Amino acid sequence: MSSSRSSSYIGLLFATFLALVWVMWSGLSVMLPESEEPSCECNSQFHLISHRGGAANRPENTMVAFKLARELDTDLSMDVAMTADEQLVLMHDDYVDRTTNGQGLVCEKTLDEIKSFDAGSWFGEAYSGERVPMLSEVFAEFGNGTNYHIDLRWPNNCPDMARGRVVEKVVSAINAFYMASHVAFTVDDPNMIQMLKSKLPESLVLASINVLYTFAPLSSMWSFVDNTGADGVSAHFFNANVKECVGGGKEKEEGGLHLYS
């Protein structure tokens, strides 16, 4: 009986080992090119991007974070969401709870309510009183001296909020400051990708794909790009330094990689 149990235990360990090998190989296969193209010339230029303004050093998506990012001469990455009164604010989560002293859904709050919340003290007392900025305030502060990488947030908890209306408001803000050539979008909704490309042909629109969870081959990512008309893909890998030749340029971001042709 003891020998039988030992054999079963060894078999279980071996099966677990094979499963881990398969998972690791699947991850690596995502990050490796599927074919070599001699004619493909990679751009050696990288854009340094401060993720959410440099979330490791300042409260994310706030002006104090973006000011530090500009001191370091990096592009600005931010998350844009729409309030109940159709104002564009910078917020990653559907709820305000994590990054402010308020509670509730962003899409159910007015701009005045959002502005009343403290968006800095949760990170540290030195940032007490920091407020959630509007997209227009960021444009007004930094102008065309940098590039803006916008992740459009879509609230699953507010189904009545029209996606087309979100795009209209974003396009209006960008045109008001003549920022079309300085903006890159990360979007996971095919319809929103197509709307943005039609309204802002000068802007870069990247299809957001989280490879970390899908283990999708690179061919499926490029199929998604072709089907939506996006300029490329914003793919989140295993924090790896991935180099994929795409015929144009490359952008490297903490925790992910933007590829575009």
N, C-alpha and C positions, 0 to 999 in steps of 0.2 A: 504493500500500500504506500509506503514511504517513497519507494522508487518511482511509483506511478505519479505521485504528487510532484516529485522533483522533475520528472520529464515534462509534466504539464506546465510547471513554472518556467522551465527553460524554453519551452515552446512559446509561451506567452511573451517572454523577454525578447526572443528572436523576432516574433511578429511585430512587437513594438518598435524594435530597432529598424525593421524594414519599412514600417510606416513613417518613422522619422526621416529615413533616407529619402523616401518618396516625396515627403513634404519639402525637404530642403532642395531636392533636385527640381521640383516644380517651381519653387521660388527663383532658383537660378535660371531656369529656362525662360522665365518671364523677362529677366534682365539682360539676357544675351541676344544679340541680333540673330534672326533666323536665316539670314543670307548675307553674303558679302557682295557689295556693289562697287567695283573698282572706280566707277565714275562719280561716286558720291564724295563730295569734299566737305568736311566738317568745319564749321566756323570755330576758331579757338577762343572766341570772346565769350565770357560768361557775364551775366548780370548778377550782381550781388543784391539780394533781396532781404530786407528785414521783415521777417514773418510776423504779421500783425503789429508791425512797428518795432519788433524785437521783444517778444513776449517774455523772454527769460530775464530781461533787465529792467523792464518798465511795465506798468499795467497795460495790457494789450488793447489795441485799437483806441488809443488816446493820443491827444496832441503831444503830451510830454514824451511819449514813446516815439512818435514820428520825428520830433525835433532831435532826439538823440540819433535816430537812424540817419537823418540828413547830415548831422555832424560827422558821421562815419561814411558819408557819401554813398549810401545805398539807395536802391529803389524802395518804394513803399508798398507793402502788401497789407490789404485790409479786407474786412468782411462788411458788406453793405446789406442792410435790411430796411424794410419800410414799416413805418408806424401806422396806427389806425387812422391818422389824419394825413396819410400819404406823404410823409416826410422821410427822407433818406438819412439814416443814422448808421454808425459803425458798431456792429455787434455780431459776434460769431454765433452765439447760442440762440435758440428760439426764445428762451427765458432770460430775463435780466438778472436772475438770482445769483449766478456764479460770479459775475464781474461787476456787480453794483450792490448797493445796500437796499435795492428795491426787490419786489417780487412780482411775478407774473410774466405773461407773454409779451414780447416786443410788439407784435402785430395788434395787440389789444390796448396798447398804451398810446397816448397822444405824445407829441413832441415835448410839450411842457412837462408832462409827467416824467418822460425819459430824462429830460434836462435837470429835473429836481433830484435825481439820484446821484450819489457819490460813486464814481467809477474808479477811484484810486486807493482808498483806504484798505480795501481787501488785500491789496498787494503789499502795502506798507504805509505806515503813518505819514511818512514824508510826502505821500501823494494824496493825502486827504483833501477832498474838495475838487479833485479832478472830475470833469464832466464828460459824458458821452458826446463826441463831436458829430456834426453833420458832415455829409460828403462835401457839400458846398464850402464849409468852413476849412476843410483840409485843402481843397483846390485854391481857395483864396489865400491861405497861408503860404503854400509852397509853390504855387504857380506852375509854369512849364519847366522848372529847373530840375524835375525828376520824372520818373515814370511811376504810374500807379497800377498795381496789380490787384484787381477787384474780384473777390469771390462773392458772387451774388447768392445771398441766402434765401431759401424758399421755405416759408413756415408751413409745415405739414398740419399744424393745429389751426390754421386759419384758411380753410378751403375756399372761402368766399373772396379772398383777395386775388384779383385777376393778375395772372402772370404778365399779360400784355401791359397792364397799368404799371407794374414794377419797371418793366423795360422802358416805357415811355418816360417815366420820371428820371430814370438814370440817364437816358439819352438827352433829355432836356438839360440836366445839370452839366453834363459833359460839353454840350454845345454852347451853353452859356459862358463857359470858361475857355472855349476853344481847345479842349484837351483830347480830342479824338485820337490824335497821333501819339499821345503820351499814355494811353490806357490799354491795358491788357485784361481780358476777362477770363475767369475760370467758371465754367457753367456745366452742370450735369444734365440739364433738361434739353432734349433735342430741339423743341419748339423755340425755346428762349435763345438757343444758339443761332438759329436761323433768323429770328427777329433782330438780334443784335447785329449780325452780319449785314442784313439788308439796310439797317438804319445807320450803322457806323462802319462803313467799309474800310475806313482808315485804321480802325482799332483792331487789335489782335484778340481773337476769340478762341480760347482753348477748351476742348472738351475734357471735363474732369472725370478721371477714371481712377478708382482706388484699387490698384493691383495687389495691394497687401491682402485684400480679402477675396479677390476674384481668382487669382492665379491665372489670369487670362493671357494667352500668347500675344505677342506684339501685333500679329496680323489682325486680331480682333479689334485692337485699339485703333489701328489705322483704318479699318473698315468703318468704325463708328465715326471717325473724322470725315471720311469720304461721304458717308450717308447724310451727315448733318451740315456739311459745308464749312466746318470749323477749320481754323488755320493750323491746328496741331492738337496735341494732347498734353494735359497736365496730369501726369501719372505719379502716384504716391507709391514708392517702393519701400524696401526695408532699410530706409536711411542710408542707402548705398550710394557710392560714387559711380553712377551709371553713365557710360558714354555710348550714346546711340547716334549714328550718323543719319541725319535727316535732310541733308541737302541745303540747309540754310544756316540756322544758328542754334544755340543751346542756352538755356537758362537753368541755373542751379539754385535751388531753394532749400533751406533747412527742412529736412523731413520729406523732401520730394524733388521731382525733376520736371521741368516744363520742356517739352519737345515740340518744335514747330518747324514747318518747312516754308 
